[in-house]
């Protein structure tokens, strides 16, 4: 190996080798702090990305459940092996179940869906895990556009029905003074990080998933 030397011309001292310089304690602490900050930011962004991805997947999963109820409602699907056929199917939500929603069939053929579990059919209930939840649901009155929502305390239950053979959606709530004619409905989902995503359903049966509020 080569050794570096320097000459002290002014003092006439003999040749001496240059000592290597290492990190001081302060420099080491600064570098370590920078590494920790960068790592923390990357981990936080990665967690937010995963949360947003799971929330988007949950939104599409709920939308597909509603679409499945629409398919059941517009086709001839046997409820049980005993040859019982329901004239309508639907999905309903309740304010006391922020992590569940339900599939029901009009088993007694009274033109409505019971929201007390007596008309639930498999695979009901649909469970939401991982700290995600149904934050809100709303139905918008056709005349005037008033919002009947869980968040404003007007409704505590909300049902989306599909009656054979029509693919159009019918919205039913427990709003006082009803029944009301609604033009559209909205379901808001929330992640543990309080990000939200919305599902919009129109009376024509169109179902769309987007950023909350759109």
KOLROMI-238808 format. One record per residue: z, x, y of N, C-alpha, C in turn; residue number from 0; residue in three letters. Coordinates in nm, 4 decimals. Example, Ala and Ser with C-alpha at 12.3 -4.5 7.8 and 13.67 -1.06 7.14 Angstrom:
<pts>
PT, 0.7800, 1.3190, -0.5690, 0.7800, 1.2300, -0.4500, 0.7800, 1.3200, -0.3300, 0, ala
PT, 0.7080, 1.2850, -0.2250, 0.7140, 1.3670, -0.1060, 0.7870, 1.2900, 0.0030, 1, ser
</pts>
This chain:
<pts>
PT, 0.0000, 0.0852, -0.1198, 0.0000, 0.0000, 0.0000, 0.0000, 0.0889, 0.1251, 0, unk
PT, -0.0600, 0.0354, 0.2288, -0.0645, 0.1081, 0.3538, 0.0595, 0.0794, 0.4363, 1, unk
PT, 0.1091, 0.1757, 0.5053, 0.2238, 0.1606, 0.5945, 0.1805, 0.1848, 0.7370, 2, unk
PT, 0.2177, 0.0924, 0.8257, 0.1797, 0.1057, 0.9666, 0.2806, 0.1933, 1.0386, 3, unk
PT, 0.2329, 0.2764, 1.1280, 0.3182, 0.3655, 1.2049, 0.2871, 0.3509, 1.3529, 4, unk
PT, 0.3817, 0.3857, 1.4338, 0.3585, 0.3925, 1.5775, 0.4204, 0.5208, 1.6321, 5, unk
PT, 0.3658, 0.5692, 1.7415, 0.4132, 0.6952, 1.8012, 0.4784, 0.6672, 1.9353, 6, unk
PT, 0.5998, 0.7150, 1.9527, 0.6703, 0.7026, 2.0796, 0.6390, 0.8268, 2.1619, 7, unk
PT, 0.5321, 0.8173, 2.2438, 0.4849, 0.9363, 2.3145, 0.5809, 0.9801, 2.4234, 8, unk
PT, 0.6428, 0.8816, 2.4906, 0.7280, 0.9204, 2.6045, 0.8566, 0.9876, 2.5608, 9, unk
PT, 0.9093, 0.9486, 2.4491, 1.0387, 1.0044, 2.4067, 1.0250, 1.1230, 2.3144, 10, unk
PT, 0.9061, 1.1434, 2.2605, 0.8880, 1.2550, 2.1689, 0.9536, 1.2331, 2.0353, 11, unk
PT, 0.9924, 1.1074, 2.0064, 1.0554, 1.0794, 1.8778, 0.9527, 1.0860, 1.7672, 12, unk
PT, 0.9944, 1.1137, 1.6465, 0.9005, 1.1203, 1.5342, 0.8425, 0.9831, 1.5035, 13, unk
PT, 0.7387, 0.9849, 1.4247, 0.6742, 0.8605, 1.3858, 0.7737, 0.7703, 1.3128, 14, unk
PT, 0.7617, 0.6376, 1.3394, 0.8508, 0.5399, 1.2777, 0.7661, 0.4182, 1.2380, 15, unk
PT, 0.8007, 0.3530, 1.1279, 0.7211, 0.2378, 1.0849, 0.7667, 0.1116, 1.1580, 16, unk
PT, 0.6699, 0.0215, 1.1764, 0.6965, -0.1022, 1.2472, 0.7645, -0.2005, 1.1513, 17, unk
PT, 0.8764, -0.2539, 1.1922, 0.9470, -0.3513, 1.1095, 0.8792, -0.4881, 1.1195, 18, unk
PT, 0.8610, -0.5583, 1.0046, 0.8016, -0.6912, 1.0065, 0.8959, -0.7928, 1.0708, 19, unk
PT, 0.8383, -0.8880, 1.1475, 0.9191, -0.9871, 1.2174, 0.9185, -1.1190, 1.1416, 20, unk
PT, 1.0314, -1.1818, 1.1062, 1.0402, -1.3080, 1.0357, 1.0690, -1.4238, 1.1297, 21, unk
PT, 1.0870, -1.5445, 1.0725, 1.1201, -1.6624, 1.1515, 1.2652, -1.6559, 1.1972, 22, unk
PT, 1.2868, -1.6971, 1.3206, 1.4237, -1.7160, 1.3660, 1.4721, -1.8525, 1.3175, 23, unk
PT, 1.5993, -1.8772, 1.3262, 1.6562, -2.0036, 1.2814, 1.6019, -2.1199, 1.3633, 24, unk
PT, 1.5874, -2.0994, 1.4935, 1.5364, -2.2066, 1.5807, 1.3934, -2.2426, 1.5442, 25, unk
PT, 1.3091, -2.1403, 1.5204, 1.1706, -2.1651, 1.4822, 1.1633, -2.2416, 1.3499, 26, unk
PT, 1.2474, -2.2057, 1.2566, 1.2497, -2.2736, 1.1273, 1.2900, -2.4201, 1.1424, 27, unk
PT, 1.3887, -2.4468, 1.2291, 1.4324, -2.5832, 1.2525, 1.3226, -2.6659, 1.3188, 28, unk
PT, 1.2497, -2.6063, 1.4126, 1.1419, -2.6768, 1.4815, 1.0311, -2.7135, 1.3841, 29, unk
PT, 0.9909, -2.6175, 1.3010, 0.8859, -2.6434, 1.2026, 0.9299, -2.7507, 1.1038, 30, unk
PT, 1.0525, -2.7422, 1.0578, 1.1034, -2.8414, 0.9629, 1.1061, -2.9805, 1.0252, 31, unk
PT, 1.1452, -2.9895, 1.1521, 1.1490, -3.1191, 1.2207, 1.0103, -3.1791, 1.2327, 32, unk
PT, 0.9113, -3.0959, 1.2649, 0.7735, -3.1447, 1.2766, 0.7241, -3.1977, 1.1420, 33, unk
PT, 0.7516, -3.1244, 1.0356, 0.7100, -3.1677, 0.9017, 0.7763, -3.3005, 0.8657, 34, unk
PT, 0.9056, -3.3151, 0.8966, 0.9778, -3.4382, 0.8658, 0.9201, -3.5556, 0.9439, 35, unk
PT, 0.8904, -3.5356, 1.0725, 0.8350, -3.6434, 1.1561, 0.6996, -3.6882, 1.1035, 36, unk
PT, 0.6114, -3.5921, 1.0720, 0.4778, -3.6250, 1.0213, 0.4881, -3.6999, 0.8885, 37, unk
PT, 0.5762, -3.6526, 0.8001, 0.5934, -3.7181, 0.6698, 0.6445, -3.8612, 0.6861, 38, unk
PT, 0.7411, -3.8793, 0.7773, 0.7965, -4.0129, 0.8014, 0.6902, -4.1091, 0.8533, 39, unk
PT, 0.6085, -4.0614, 0.9476, 0.5024, -4.1458, 1.0036, 0.4018, -4.1845, 0.8962, 40, unk
PT, 0.3634, -4.0890, 0.8119, 0.2670, -4.1171, 0.7055, 0.3228, -4.2175, 0.6054, 41, unk
PT, 0.4503, -4.1995, 0.5674, 0.5120, -4.2919, 0.4723, 0.5234, -4.4325, 0.5311, 42, unk
PT, 0.5580, -4.4408, 0.6604, 0.5703, -4.5706, 0.7263, 0.4357, -4.6416, 0.7326, 43, unk
PT, 0.3315, -4.5676, 0.7689, 0.1984, -4.6277, 0.7762, 0.1494, -4.6698, 0.6373, 44, unk
PT, 0.1830, -4.5893, 0.5362, 0.1436, -4.6242, 0.4004, 0.2139, -4.7517, 0.3549, 45, unk
PT, 0.3437, -4.7652, 0.3899, 0.4193, -4.8846, 0.3529, 0.3632, -5.0073, 0.4240, 46, unk
PT, 0.3294, -4.9935, 0.5526, 0.2709, -5.1055, 0.6262, 0.1357, -5.1454, 0.5672, 47, unk
PT, 0.0589, -5.0440, 0.5248, -0.0715, -5.0725, 0.4643, -0.0540, -5.1496, 0.3338, 48, unk
PT, 0.0400, -5.1050, 0.2514, 0.0657, -5.1756, 0.1255, 0.1136, -5.3186, 0.1511, 49, unk
PT, 0.2024, -5.3355, 0.2511, 0.2540, -5.4676, 0.2827, 0.1417, -5.5604, 0.3297, 50, unk
PT, 0.0532, -5.5080, 0.4154, -0.0579, -5.5892, 0.4651, -0.1533, -5.6265, 0.3522, 51, unk
PT, -0.1746, -5.5326, 0.2592, -0.2629, -5.5596, 0.1456, -0.2051, -5.6681, 0.0556, 52, unk
PT, -0.0754, -5.6589, 0.0278, -0.0107, -5.7592, -0.0570, -0.0073, -5.8957, 0.0114, 53, unk
PT, 0.0126, -5.8965, 0.1431, 0.0141, -6.0229, 0.2164, -0.1232, -6.0886, 0.2132, 54, unk
PT, -0.2265, -6.0080, 0.2285, -0.3631, -6.0619, 0.2213, -0.3915, -6.1176, 0.0817, 55, unk
PT, -0.3466, -6.0453, -0.0208, -0.3658, -6.0936, -0.1581, -0.2904, -6.2239, -0.1818, 56, unk
PT, -0.1694, -6.2336, -0.1255, -0.0913, -6.3566, -0.1393, -0.1634, -6.4727, -0.0714, 57, unk
PT, -0.2216, -6.4469, 0.0449, -0.2954, -6.5516, 0.1143, -0.4100, -6.6056, 0.0308, 58, unk
PT, -0.4856, -6.5149, -0.0312, -0.5968, -6.5586, -0.1157, -0.5464, -6.6279, -0.2422, 59, unk
PT, -0.4308, -6.5859, -0.2927, -0.3749, -6.6490, -0.4117, -0.3353, -6.7941, -0.3822, 60, unk
PT, -0.2707, -6.8179, -0.2681, -0.2341, -6.9552, -0.2306, -0.3601, -7.0380, -0.2075, 61, unk
PT, -0.4602, -6.9789, -0.1417, -0.5861, -7.0503, -0.1177, -0.6541, -7.0875, -0.2494, 62, unk
PT, -0.6499, -6.9970, -0.3464, -0.7098, -7.0259, -0.4770, -0.6335, -7.1358, -0.5507, 63, unk
PT, -0.5029, -7.1417, -0.5311, -0.4238, -7.2486, -0.5919, -0.4646, -7.3845, -0.5352, 64, unk
PT, -0.4864, -7.3880, -0.4050, -0.5312, -7.5123, -0.3421, -0.6712, -7.5486, -0.3917, 65, unk
PT, -0.7570, -7.4477, -0.4043, -0.8917, -7.4715, -0.4555, -0.8873, -7.5219, -0.5993, 66, unk
PT, -0.7928, -7.4709, -0.6782, -0.7775, -7.5168, -0.8162, -0.7373, -7.6638, -0.8205, 67, unk
PT, -0.6456, -7.7022, -0.7311, -0.6060, -7.8432, -0.7234, -0.7248, -7.9293, -0.6828, 68, unk
PT, -0.8087, -7.8776, -0.5944, -0.9293, -7.9502, -0.5545, -1.0232, -7.9688, -0.6734, 69, unk
PT, -1.0359, -7.8640, -0.7545, -1.1200, -7.8729, -0.8740, -1.0655, -7.9753, -0.9723, 70, unk
PT, -0.9341, -7.9734, -0.9935, -0.8728, -8.0725, -1.0815, -0.8938, -8.2136, -1.0279, 71, unk
PT, -0.8807, -8.2290, -0.8966, -0.8907, -8.3604, -0.8371, -1.0301, -8.4192, -0.8402, 72, unk
PT, -1.1308, -8.3334, -0.8425, -1.2689, -8.3833, -0.8412, -1.3308, -8.3867, -0.9798, 73, unk
PT, -1.2575, -8.3436, -1.0806, -1.3094, -8.3463, -1.2169, -1.2188, -8.4316, -1.3048, 74, unk
PT, -1.2623, -8.4517, -1.4275, -1.1821, -8.5295, -1.5225, -1.0982, -8.4320, -1.6034, 75, unk
PT, -0.9740, -8.4140, -1.5622, -0.8849, -8.3205, -1.6311, -0.7684, -8.3975, -1.6926, 76, unk
PT, -0.7506, -8.3785, -1.8204, -0.6422, -8.4450, -1.8919, -0.5100, -8.3780, -1.8571, 77, unk
PT, -0.4136, -8.4566, -1.8161, -0.2838, -8.4016, -1.7779, -0.2063, -8.3568, -1.9010, 78, unk
PT, -0.2020, -8.4427, -2.0030, -0.1327, -8.4102, -2.1273, -0.2253, -8.4399, -2.2450, 79, unk
PT, -0.1830, -8.3945, -2.3613, -0.2626, -8.4161, -2.4820, -0.2645, -8.5629, -2.5238, 80, unk
PT, -0.1826, -8.6449, -2.4595, -0.1777, -8.7870, -2.4945, -0.2884, -8.8689, -2.4317, 81, unk
PT, -0.3821, -8.8030, -2.3660, -0.4943, -8.8747, -2.3068, -0.4643, -8.9351, -2.1716, 82, unk
PT, -0.3685, -8.8772, -2.0977, -0.3341, -8.9253, -1.9640, -0.4167, -8.8497, -1.8610, 83, unk
PT, -0.4880, -8.9223, -1.7764, -0.5702, -8.8633, -1.6720, -0.5181, -8.9090, -1.5361, 84, unk
PT, -0.5038, -8.8147, -1.4457, -0.4542, -8.8485, -1.3121, -0.5711, -8.8657, -1.2155, 85, unk
PT, -0.5670, -8.9673, -1.1300, -0.6758, -8.9876, -1.0345, -0.6762, -8.8886, -0.9199, 86, unk
PT, -0.5652, -8.8188, -0.9007, -0.5609, -8.7200, -0.7927, -0.4645, -8.6072, -0.8271, 87, unk
PT, -0.4926, -8.4914, -0.7685, -0.4084, -8.3725, -0.7818, -0.3830, -8.3166, -0.6428, 88, unk
PT, -0.2830, -8.2330, -0.6330, -0.2571, -8.1718, -0.5032, -0.1525, -8.0629, -0.5097, 89, unk
PT, -0.1381, -7.9951, -0.3979, -0.0364, -7.8920, -0.3791, 0.0601, -7.9409, -0.2721, 90, unk
PT, 0.1899, -7.9237, -0.2969, 0.2841, -7.9613, -0.1921, 0.3832, -7.8491, -0.1650, 91, unk
PT, 0.4349, -7.8502, -0.0405, 0.5287, -7.7500, 0.0084, 0.6526, -7.8213, 0.0610, 92, unk
PT, 0.7688, -7.7559, 0.0448, 0.8942, -7.8139, 0.0925, 0.9693, -7.7101, 0.1746, 93, unk
PT, 1.0378, -7.7558, 0.2780, 1.1082, -7.6640, 0.3680, 1.2212, -7.5896, 0.2979, 94, unk
PT, 1.2762, -7.6478, 0.1930, 1.3853, -7.5810, 0.1224, 1.3397, -7.4800, 0.0195, 95, unk
PT, 1.2081, -7.4649, 0.0029, 1.1537, -7.3723, -0.0972, 1.0548, -7.2773, -0.0298, 96, unk
PT, 1.1073, -7.1766, 0.0377, 1.0216, -7.0824, 0.1097, 0.9500, -6.9850, 0.0168, 97, unk
PT, 0.9936, -6.9763, -0.1078, 0.9307, -6.8836, -0.2021, 0.8653, -6.9565, -0.3194, 98, unk
PT, 0.8415, -7.0864, -0.3038, 0.7759, -7.1644, -0.4086, 0.6856, -7.2708, -0.3468, 99, unk
PT, 0.5789, -7.3024, -0.4164, 0.4999, -7.4207, -0.3847, 0.4557, -7.4817, -0.5169, 100, unk
PT, 0.4078, -7.6070, -0.5154, 0.4019, -7.6839, -0.6382, 0.2673, -7.7540, -0.6573, 101, unk
PT, 0.2270, -7.7658, -0.7834, 0.1082, -7.8407, -0.8222, 0.1535, -7.9718, -0.8851, 102, unk
PT, 0.0969, -8.0824, -0.8387, 0.1384, -8.2136, -0.8897, 0.0169, -8.3009, -0.9154, 103, unk
PT, 0.0363, -8.4000, -1.0020, -0.0684, -8.4971, -1.0340, -0.0112, -8.6372, -1.0163, 104, unk
PT, -0.0966, -8.7312, -0.9804, -0.0537, -8.8694, -0.9610, -0.0395, -8.9370, -1.0983, 105, unk
PT, 0.0688, -8.9045, -1.1660, 0.0881, -8.9503, -1.3029, 0.1091, -9.1010, -1.3115, 106, unk
PT, 0.1800, -9.1594, -1.2158, 0.2046, -9.3041, -1.2208, 0.0958, -9.3839, -1.1494, 107, unk
PT, -0.0047, -9.3109, -1.0987, -0.1226, -9.3730, -1.0369, -0.0859, -9.4714, -0.9252, 108, unk
PT, 0.0089, -9.4285, -0.8417, 0.0475, -9.5116, -0.7269, -0.0194, -9.4664, -0.5976, 109, unk
PT, -0.1116, -9.3719, -0.6091, -0.1838, -9.3248, -0.4912, -0.1106, -9.2224, -0.4091, 110, unk
PT, -0.0033, -9.1648, -0.4626, 0.0744, -9.0625, -0.3911, 0.1238, -8.9586, -0.4910, 111, unk
PT, 0.1671, -8.8449, -0.4375, 0.2235, -8.7386, -0.5208, 0.3719, -8.7262, -0.4906, 112, unk
PT, 0.4540, -8.7300, -0.5926, 0.5980, -8.7158, -0.5738, 0.6313, -8.5701, -0.5445, 113, unk
PT, 0.7163, -8.5471, -0.4446, 0.7567, -8.4109, -0.4090, 0.8972, -8.3780, -0.4593, 114, unk
PT, 0.9442, -8.4558, -0.5578, 1.0771, -8.4292, -0.6147, 1.0687, -8.3652, -0.7530, 115, unk
PT, 0.9476, -8.3249, -0.7922, 0.9308, -8.2553, -0.9193, 0.8947, -8.3445, -1.0363, 116, unk
PT, 0.9000, -8.4759, -1.0196, 0.8757, -8.5664, -1.1318, 0.7284, -8.5731, -1.1718, 117, unk
PT, 0.6392, -8.5314, -1.0836, 0.4968, -8.5342, -1.1155, 0.4354, -8.3945, -1.1176, 118, unk
PT, 0.5196, -8.2922, -1.1241, 0.4694, -8.1548, -1.1320, 0.3990, -8.1321, -1.2653, 119, unk
PT, 0.2943, -8.0519, -1.2639, 0.2219, -8.0158, -1.3861, 0.2046, -7.8647, -1.3891, 120, unk
PT, 0.1819, -7.8113, -1.5080, 0.1632, -7.6674, -1.5254, 0.0397, -7.6204, -1.4488, 121, unk
PT, 0.0442, -7.5041, -1.3825, 0.1473, -7.4000, -1.3876, 0.2525, -7.4078, -1.2779, 122, unk
PT, 0.2809, -7.5268, -1.2275, 0.3833, -7.5433, -1.1248, 0.5218, -7.5092, -1.1808, 123, unk
PT, 0.6088, -7.4443, -1.0997, 0.5856, -7.4028, -0.9609, 0.5194, -7.2655, -0.9529, 124, unk
PT, 0.4545, -7.2407, -0.8402, 0.4023, -7.1081, -0.8097, 0.5118, -7.0316, -0.7354, 125, unk
PT, 0.5484, -6.9152, -0.7869, 0.6570, -6.8377, -0.7272, 0.6029, -6.7238, -0.6416, 126, unk
PT, 0.6693, -6.6984, -0.5301, 0.6345, -6.5886, -0.4397, 0.7477, -6.4879, -0.4441, 127, unk
PT, 0.7175, -6.3634, -0.4764, 0.8196, -6.2609, -0.4949, 0.8060, -6.1483, -0.3917, 128, unk
PT, 0.8953, -6.0507, -0.4030, 0.8862, -5.9298, -0.3221, 0.9256, -5.9454, -0.1767, 129, unk
PT, 1.0017, -6.0487, -0.1435, 1.0426, -6.0681, -0.0051, 0.9414, -6.1418, 0.0803, 130, unk
PT, 0.8279, -6.1806, 0.0226, 0.7282, -6.2593, 0.0952, 0.7691, -6.4059, 0.0890, 131, unk
PT, 0.7247, -6.4834, 0.1878, 0.7677, -6.6224, 0.1912, 0.6677, -6.7096, 0.2678, 132, unk
PT, 0.6843, -6.8409, 0.2493, 0.6101, -6.9391, 0.3274, 0.6922, -6.9650, 0.4534, 133, unk
PT, 0.6452, -6.9139, 0.5651, 0.7223, -6.9250, 0.6883, 0.7084, -7.0614, 0.7529, 134, unk
PT, 0.5886, -7.1197, 0.7469, 0.5669, -7.2458, 0.8166, 0.4498, -7.3213, 0.7536, 135, unk
PT, 0.4471, -7.4509, 0.7739, 0.3298, -7.5325, 0.7397, 0.3184, -7.6436, 0.8424, 136, unk
PT, 0.1946, -7.6756, 0.8778, 0.1679, -7.7729, 0.9835, 0.0519, -7.8629, 0.9449, 137, unk
PT, 0.0546, -7.9847, 0.9979, -0.0579, -8.0771, 0.9884, -0.0871, -8.1259, 1.1291, 138, unk
PT, -0.2164, -8.1313, 1.1655, -0.2551, -8.1631, 1.3020, -0.3130, -8.3041, 1.3085, 139, unk
PT, -0.2532, -8.3865, 1.3915, -0.2941, -8.5261, 1.4052, -0.4359, -8.5321, 1.4605, 140, unk
PT, -0.5188, -8.6173, 1.3992, -0.6597, -8.6253, 1.4384, -0.6755, -8.6726, 1.5823, 141, unk
PT, -0.5940, -8.7656, 1.6241, -0.6022, -8.8177, 1.7601, -0.4995, -8.7476, 1.8485, 142, unk
PT, -0.5473, -8.6565, 1.9327, -0.4577, -8.5835, 2.0232, -0.4215, -8.4445, 1.9762, 143, unk
PT, -0.4317, -8.4183, 1.8457, -0.4083, -8.2839, 1.7940, -0.2637, -8.2397, 1.7898, 144, unk
PT, -0.1693, -8.3337, 1.7964, -0.0281, -8.2961, 1.7896, 0.0021, -8.2261, 1.6577, 145, unk
PT, 0.0877, -8.1235, 1.6650, 0.1219, -8.0454, 1.5467, 0.2524, -8.0952, 1.4861, 146, unk
PT, 0.2461, -8.1401, 1.3625, 0.3656, -8.1755, 1.2873, 0.3967, -8.0590, 1.1947, 147, unk
PT, 0.5006, -7.9836, 1.2283, 0.5285, -7.8573, 1.1589, 0.6711, -7.8526, 1.1060, 148, unk
PT, 0.6893, -7.7671, 1.0097, 0.8234, -7.7354, 0.9618, 0.9015, -7.6664, 1.0730, 149, unk
PT, 0.8360, -7.5761, 1.1465, 0.9039, -7.4955, 1.2479, 0.9538, -7.5777, 1.3660, 150, unk
PT, 0.8870, -7.6875, 1.3990, 0.9358, -7.7691, 1.5108, 1.0218, -7.8859, 1.4640, 151, unk
PT, 1.0532, -7.8884, 1.3351, 1.1481, -7.9853, 1.2814, 1.0946, -8.1246, 1.2609, 152, unk
PT, 0.9633, -8.1446, 1.2749, 0.9080, -8.2790, 1.2587, 0.8919, -8.3158, 1.1118, 153, unk
PT, 0.8541, -8.2184, 1.0277, 0.8332, -8.2478, 0.8855, 0.9149, -8.1514, 0.7997, 154, unk
PT, 0.9472, -8.1963, 0.6799, 1.0167, -8.1116, 0.5826, 0.9360, -8.0957, 0.4539, 155, unk
PT, 0.8289, -8.1746, 0.4407, 0.7420, -8.1612, 0.3236, 0.5970, -8.1843, 0.3666, 156, unk
PT, 0.5076, -8.1241, 0.2927, 0.3658, -8.1304, 0.3275, 0.2839, -8.1267, 0.1989, 157, unk
PT, 0.1918, -8.2218, 0.1836, 0.1122, -8.2337, 0.0620, -0.0366, -8.2319, 0.0957, 158, unk
PT, -0.1133, -8.1600, 0.0134, -0.2590, -8.1602, 0.0220, -0.3099, -8.2268, -0.1048, 159, unk
PT, -0.3766, -8.3427, -0.0913, -0.4224, -8.4198, -0.2070, -0.5741, -8.4204, -0.2154, 160, unk
PT, -0.6224, -8.4269, -0.3392, -0.7656, -8.4402, -0.3650, -0.7847, -8.5540, -0.4652, 161, unk
PT, -0.8570, -8.6573, -0.4230, -0.8747, -8.7778, -0.5038, -1.0168, -8.7803, -0.5596, 162, unk
PT, -1.0279, -8.7921, -0.6896, -1.1573, -8.7974, -0.7565, -1.2386, -8.9180, -0.7107, 163, unk
PT, -1.3697, -8.9044, -0.6853, -1.4532, -8.7845, -0.7026, -1.4793, -8.7108, -0.5708, 164, unk
PT, -1.3985, -8.7384, -0.4680, -1.4228, -8.6857, -0.3345, -1.3566, -8.5485, -0.3180, 165, unk
PT, -1.4301, -8.4451, -0.2738, -1.3705, -8.3134, -0.2545, -1.2933, -8.2989, -0.1249, 166, unk
PT, -1.2942, -8.4051, -0.0405, -1.2232, -8.3976, 0.0872, -1.0730, -8.3889, 0.0641, 167, unk
PT, -1.0049, -8.3241, 0.1599, -0.8597, -8.3074, 0.1510, -0.7892, -8.4176, 0.2286, 168, unk
PT, -0.6819, -8.4687, 0.1702, -0.5959, -8.5667, 0.2351, -0.4602, -8.5019, 0.2592, 169, unk
PT, -0.4090, -8.5143, 0.3802, -0.2821, -8.4506, 0.4157, -0.1742, -8.5573, 0.4312, 170, unk
PT, -0.0612, -8.5340, 0.3669, 0.0500, -8.6286, 0.3709, 0.1759, -8.5532, 0.4100, 171, unk
PT, 0.2511, -8.6071, 0.5054, 0.3781, -8.5472, 0.5462, 0.4858, -8.6556, 0.5503, 172, unk
PT, 0.6073, -8.6117, 0.5738, 0.7179, -8.7069, 0.5897, 0.7540, -8.7228, 0.7368, 173, unk
PT, 0.6570, -8.7039, 0.8264, 0.6816, -8.7190, 0.9694, 0.7232, -8.8622, 1.0011, 174, unk
PT, 0.8257, -8.8809, 1.0839, 0.8700, -9.0164, 1.1181, 0.7609, -9.0923, 1.1933, 175, unk
PT, 0.7528, -9.2220, 1.1677, 0.6537, -9.3050, 1.2334, 0.5192, -9.3071, 1.1650, 176, unk
PT, 0.5064, -9.2354, 1.0515, 0.3797, -9.2270, 0.9804, 0.3505, -9.3520, 0.8992, 177, unk
PT, 0.2412, -9.3535, 0.8243, 0.1553, -9.2368, 0.7988, 0.0599, -9.2065, 0.9146, 178, unk
PT, 0.0201, -9.0777, 0.9222, -0.0693, -9.0320, 1.0272, -0.2024, -8.9887, 0.9652, 179, unk
PT, -0.3058, -8.9933, 1.0484, -0.4356, -8.9414, 1.0088, -0.4466, -8.7995, 1.0631, 180, unk
PT, -0.4540, -8.7028, 0.9724, -0.4594, -8.5618, 1.0123, -0.6016, -8.5072, 0.9977, 181, unk
PT, -0.6363, -8.4143, 1.0866, -0.7707, -8.3549, 1.0843, -0.7739, -8.2197, 1.0137, 182, unk
PT, -0.6619, -8.1492, 1.0120, -0.6562, -8.0172, 0.9487, -0.5110, -7.9802, 0.9229, 183, unk
PT, -0.4924, -7.8722, 0.8484, -0.3576, -7.8259, 0.8158, -0.3552, -7.6740, 0.8146, 184, unk
PT, -0.2353, -7.6204, 0.8236, -0.2184, -7.4759, 0.8356, -0.0929, -7.4322, 0.7611, 185, unk
PT, -0.1039, -7.3242, 0.6852, 0.0096, -7.2670, 0.6122, 0.0252, -7.1222, 0.6568, 186, unk
PT, 0.1443, -7.0840, 0.6951, 0.1695, -6.9480, 0.7430, 0.2581, -6.8726, 0.6440, 187, unk
PT, 0.2104, -6.7558, 0.6021, 0.2843, -6.6691, 0.5104, 0.3394, -6.5495, 0.5877, 188, unk
PT, 0.4518, -6.4965, 0.5412, 0.5162, -6.3844, 0.6109, 0.5580, -6.2767, 0.5116, 189, unk
PT, 0.5387, -6.1505, 0.5513, 0.5786, -6.0362, 0.4694, 0.7202, -5.9939, 0.5061, 190, unk
PT, 0.7831, -5.9050, 0.4274, 0.9167, -5.8555, 0.4638, 0.9185, -5.7852, 0.5992, 191, unk
PT, 0.8031, -5.7276, 0.6389, 0.7932, -5.6628, 0.7691, 0.7588, -5.7581, 0.8814, 192, unk
PT, 0.7601, -5.8884, 0.8536, 0.7347, -5.9954, 0.9501, 0.5894, -6.0016, 0.9961, 193, unk
PT, 0.4982, -5.9417, 0.9213, 0.3562, -5.9656, 0.9441, 0.3231, -6.1030, 0.8882, 194, unk
PT, 0.2249, -6.1699, 0.9456, 0.1912, -6.3048, 0.9015, 0.0423, -6.3175, 0.8731, 195, unk
PT, 0.0113, -6.4143, 0.7895, -0.1277, -6.4476, 0.7575, -0.1342, -6.5985, 0.7360, 196, unk
PT, -0.2451, -6.6579, 0.7806, -0.2558, -6.8023, 0.7774, -0.3656, -6.8535, 0.6864, 197, unk
PT, -0.3448, -6.9736, 0.6347, -0.4439, -7.0435, 0.5527, -0.4728, -7.1764, 0.6216, 198, unk
PT, -0.5986, -7.2014, 0.6509, -0.6397, -7.3239, 0.7190, -0.7181, -7.4127, 0.6231, 199, unk
PT, -0.6845, -7.5397, 0.6215, -0.7542, -7.6379, 0.5367, -0.8023, -7.7518, 0.6256, 200, unk
PT, -0.9265, -7.7896, 0.6120, -0.9807, -7.9010, 0.6896, -0.9968, -8.0235, 0.6000, 201, unk
PT, -1.0203, -8.1386, 0.6613, -1.0358, -8.2612, 0.5838, -1.1627, -8.2600, 0.4977, 202, unk
PT, -1.2579, -8.1754, 0.5317, -1.3798, -8.1659, 0.4509, -1.3583, -8.0833, 0.3252, 203, unk
PT, -1.2380, -8.0270, 0.3084, -1.2081, -7.9485, 0.1896, -1.2320, -7.8002, 0.2063, 204, unk
PT, -1.2643, -7.7554, 0.3272, -1.2851, -7.6131, 0.3506, -1.1510, -7.5421, 0.3579, 205, unk
PT, -1.1408, -7.4294, 0.2880, -1.0178, -7.3501, 0.2836, -1.0504, -7.2085, 0.3286, 206, unk
PT, -0.9793, -7.1578, 0.4289, -1.0076, -7.0236, 0.4798, -0.8779, -6.9474, 0.5016, 207, unk
PT, -0.8856, -6.8154, 0.4827, -0.7698, -6.7277, 0.4997, -0.7996, -6.6311, 0.6133, 208, unk
PT, -0.7059, -6.6159, 0.7051, -0.7259, -6.5256, 0.8171, -0.5956, -6.4762, 0.8721, 209, unk
PT, -0.6041, -6.3944, 0.9765, -0.4856, -6.3466, 1.0454, -0.4130, -6.4663, 1.1057, 210, unk
PT, -0.2822, -6.4632, 1.1041, -0.2040, -6.5761, 1.1501, -0.2442, -6.6183, 1.2899, 211, unk
PT, -0.2650, -6.7502, 1.3023, -0.3009, -6.8051, 1.4325, -0.4497, -6.8208, 1.4512, 212, unk
PT, -0.5292, -6.7777, 1.3465, -0.6755, -6.7911, 1.3577, -0.7254, -6.8795, 1.2471, 213, unk
</pts>
